[in-house]
Amino acid sequence: MDHSTLVFDAFDVDLVVKVLANTAFSPFFTGMIPIFYYFHVGTIKNDTVVGSFCYFLLVSSFCASTILSFPPRVRVISII
């Protein structure tokens, strides 16, 4: 009796999107990429360091614009 299945039978796209939203498209993790490249290469004028820093600025500005464009609603609670 062989019950083997393929790995991608139950491929969940939502899970992949959530993981990428919290890693590859997160300002915290993208901010670490140019720092690690700088420590590894040793110069800030390297194309990889500059490119990853530009990607960090792009992701951070997008996240800041989405957060600032949708301010949280303030609920006024009346005691009366």
N, C-alpha and C positions, 0 to 999 in steps of 0.2 A: 504494500500500500504506500504510494508515493504522494505526499501532500505538499510537495514543494510548489511555491509560487514565486513569481518574479518580485523583485524588490519594489518596483514602481507600479504595482497593481493598485495600491491605495495611496497614490501620490497626492499630497494635500498642498495645493497652491497657496491657500490662505496661511498655512504655517510658514511657508517659504517667504511670503511677503512680510509677515510679522517679524521673522528673524532678520530679514534684510533691513526693515525699518528701524530696528533697534541696534543694528551693527553697522552695516555699510552706509546707511543714510542717516546716521546719528551724529550730531556735531561733536559729541564727546569722543567717539572712536575715530572720526575723521581728523580730529585735532591731534590725536596721538600719532597718526601716520607720518606727517612731516617731521615730528620730533624724533621718531625712531630712525627715519632716513637720515636726518642730520647727525644723530649720534653715530650711525654706521658709516656714513660717507665722510663727515668731518668738515664739509664746506656747505655754506648756505646757497652758493651760486650753482649748485648742481641742478640739472633739469628735472630730475625726479623730485627733489625737495621743493622746488618752485611749483611744479605741477600739482603735487599733492597739497601744497598750501593753498593754491588757487581752488582746488576741489573743496578743501575745508571751508574757504570763504564762500563758495557757491552754496554749499549745503547749509552753512550757518545762516546766511542771508535768507535763504528760502524758509528755514525753520523760524527765524525771527519774524519774517513777514507774515507767515501763517498765524503765529501766536499773537502778533500785534494787530492783525486785521480782524480777529475774532475775540474781542475782550470778553471776559467772563461777565455774566449777568449778575447784577447785585440785587439780592432779594431784600426788600424792606419788610421787616417783621414788626407789625404793630402789636403793642401790648394791650391796646384798648379792645 
